[in-house]
Amino acid sequence: MHINLRYHATIMAGAGEPVIKVMDTTREKKDGYVLIAEGAFPTKKEAVYSSIGEHNGQPVRLEDRLAELAKLFSVY
């Protein structure tokens, strides 16, 4: 058995749009993957404290991205 860690903002070498693309492609083939979110998540509007990628030139709030991903994976 092995672990294929597809995305981790702190330890992965990539940054920017290529990293968001990795997250999106993992979402498309979610079978066999587990979504793990750890830590505290800022929830201020307009992604003032925490954003992850952009959509239409606007930052995407981490809270919104996590909610979107959580809908796709089985959450127990």
C-alpha positions as protocol buffer text, in pm:
chain_id: "A"
residue {
  index: 1
  type: MET
  ca { x: 0 y: 0 z: 0 }
}
residue {
  index: 2
  type: HIS
  ca { x: 107 y: 355 z: -57 }
}
residue {
  index: 3
  type: ILE
  ca { x: -22 y: 707 z: -14 }
}
residue {
  index: 4
  type: ASN
  ca { x: -56 y: 938 z: -313 }
}
residue {
  index: 5
  type: LEU
  ca { x: -79 y: 1284 z: -158 }
}
residue {
  index: 6
  type: ARG
  ca { x: -222 y: 1487 z: -446 }
}
residue {
  index: 7
  type: TYR
  ca { x: -247 y: 1827 z: -276 }
}
residue {
  index: 8
  type: HIS
  ca { x: -98 y: 1982 z: 36 }
}
residue {
  index: 9
  type: ALA
  ca { x: -36 y: 2356 z: 30 }
}
residue {
  index: 10
  type: THR
  ca { x: 257 y: 2342 z: 271 }
}
residue {
  index: 11
  type: ILE
  ca { x: 466 y: 2053 z: 142 }
}
residue {
  index: 12
  type: MET
  ca { x: 406 y: 2045 z: -233 }
}
residue {
  index: 13
  type: ALA
  ca { x: 659 y: 2208 z: -460 }
}
residue {
  index: 14
  type: GLY
  ca { x: 412 y: 2359 z: -708 }
}
residue {
  index: 15
  type: ALA
  ca { x: 216 y: 2681 z: -676 }
}
residue {
  index: 16
  type: GLY
  ca { x: -48 y: 2876 z: -859 }
}
residue {
  index: 17
  type: GLU
  ca { x: -272 y: 2754 z: -1141 }
}
residue {
  index: 18
  type: PRO
  ca { x: -88 y: 2419 z: -1196 }
}
residue {
  index: 19
  type: VAL
  ca { x: -163 y: 2324 z: -835 }
}
residue {
  index: 20
  type: ILE
  ca { x: -532 y: 2410 z: -870 }
}
residue {
  index: 21
  type: LYS
  ca { x: -537 y: 2195 z: -1184 }
}
residue {
  index: 22
  type: VAL
  ca { x: -404 y: 1900 z: -979 }
}
residue {
  index: 23
  type: MET
  ca { x: -685 y: 1955 z: -729 }
}
residue {
  index: 24
  type: ASP
  ca { x: -943 y: 1968 z: -1008 }
}
residue {
  index: 25
  type: THR
  ca { x: -818 y: 1652 z: -1181 }
}
residue {
  index: 26
  type: THR
  ca { x: -817 y: 1467 z: -849 }
}
residue {
  index: 27
  type: ARG
  ca { x: -1177 y: 1576 z: -798 }
}
residue {
  index: 28
  type: GLU
  ca { x: -1267 y: 1423 z: -1136 }
}
residue {
  index: 29
  type: LYS
  ca { x: -1122 y: 1084 z: -1038 }
}
residue {
  index: 30
  type: LYS
  ca { x: -1214 y: 1092 z: -671 }
}
residue {
  index: 31
  type: ASP
  ca { x: -1249 y: 714 z: -636 }
}
residue {
  index: 32
  type: GLY
  ca { x: -973 y: 590 z: -411 }
}
residue {
  index: 33
  type: TYR
  ca { x: -902 y: 933 z: -262 }
}
residue {
  index: 34
  type: VAL
  ca { x: -994 y: 1076 z: 75 }
}
residue {
  index: 35
  type: LEU
  ca { x: -1047 y: 1444 z: 150 }
}
residue {
  index: 36
  type: ILE
  ca { x: -879 y: 1548 z: 473 }
}
residue {
  index: 37
  type: ALA
  ca { x: -901 y: 1905 z: 597 }
}
residue {
  index: 38
  type: GLU
  ca { x: -713 y: 1989 z: 914 }
}
residue {
  index: 39
  type: GLY
  ca { x: -657 y: 2304 z: 1112 }
}
residue {
  index: 40
  type: ALA
  ca { x: -851 y: 2625 z: 1152 }
}
residue {
  index: 41
  type: PHE
  ca { x: -1008 y: 2788 z: 846 }
}
residue {
  index: 42
  type: PRO
  ca { x: -1056 y: 3164 z: 816 }
}
residue {
  index: 43
  type: THR
  ca { x: -1408 y: 3252 z: 705 }
}
residue {
  index: 44
  type: LYS
  ca { x: -1387 y: 3628 z: 642 }
}
residue {
  index: 45
  type: LYS
  ca { x: -1575 y: 3736 z: 329 }
}
residue {
  index: 46
  type: GLU
  ca { x: -1388 y: 3823 z: 7 }
}
residue {
  index: 47
  type: ALA
  ca { x: -1110 y: 3574 z: 96 }
}
residue {
  index: 48
  type: VAL
  ca { x: -923 y: 3841 z: 291 }
}
residue {
  index: 49
  type: TYR
  ca { x: -732 y: 3589 z: 503 }
}
residue {
  index: 50
  type: SER
  ca { x: -742 y: 3269 z: 304 }
}
residue {
  index: 51
  type: SER
  ca { x: -802 y: 3189 z: -60 }
}
residue {
  index: 52
  type: ILE
  ca { x: -719 y: 2894 z: -277 }
}
residue {
  index: 53
  type: GLY
  ca { x: -706 y: 2967 z: -646 }
}
residue {
  index: 54
  type: GLU
  ca { x: -919 y: 3204 z: -849 }
}
residue {
  index: 55
  type: HIS
  ca { x: -1243 y: 3193 z: -1046 }
}
residue {
  index: 56
  type: ASN
  ca { x: -1308 y: 3462 z: -1309 }
}
residue {
  index: 57
  type: GLY
  ca { x: -1015 y: 3661 z: -1174 }
}
residue {
  index: 58
  type: GLN
  ca { x: -1149 y: 3663 z: -817 }
}
residue {
  index: 59
  type: PRO
  ca { x: -997 y: 3472 z: -525 }
}
residue {
  index: 60
  type: VAL
  ca { x: -1190 y: 3164 z: -410 }
}
residue {
  index: 61
  type: ARG
  ca { x: -1238 y: 3149 z: -34 }
}
residue {
  index: 62
  type: LEU
  ca { x: -1087 y: 2840 z: 127 }
}
residue {
  index: 63
  type: GLU
  ca { x: -1419 y: 2778 z: 303 }
}
residue {
  index: 64
  type: ASP
  ca { x: -1602 y: 2770 z: -32 }
}
residue {
  index: 65
  type: ARG
  ca { x: -1343 y: 2540 z: -194 }
}
residue {
  index: 66
  type: LEU
  ca { x: -1363 y: 2297 z: 98 }
}
residue {
  index: 67
  type: ALA
  ca { x: -1743 y: 2294 z: 86 }
}
residue {
  index: 68
  type: GLU
  ca { x: -1731 y: 2224 z: -289 }
}
residue {
  index: 69
  type: LEU
  ca { x: -1484 y: 1937 z: -245 }
}
residue {
  index: 70
  type: ALA
  ca { x: -1669 y: 1792 z: 55 }
}
residue {
  index: 71
  type: LYS
  ca { x: -1984 y: 1753 z: -155 }
}
residue {
  index: 72
  type: LEU
  ca { x: -1794 y: 1526 z: -395 }
}
residue {
  index: 73
  type: PHE
  ca { x: -1633 y: 1300 z: -138 }
}
residue {
  index: 74
  type: SER
  ca { x: -1814 y: 1086 z: 116 }
}
residue {
  index: 75
  type: VAL
  ca { x: -1807 y: 1276 z: 445 }
}
residue {
  index: 76
  type: TYR
  ca { x: -1870 y: 1082 z: 763 }
}
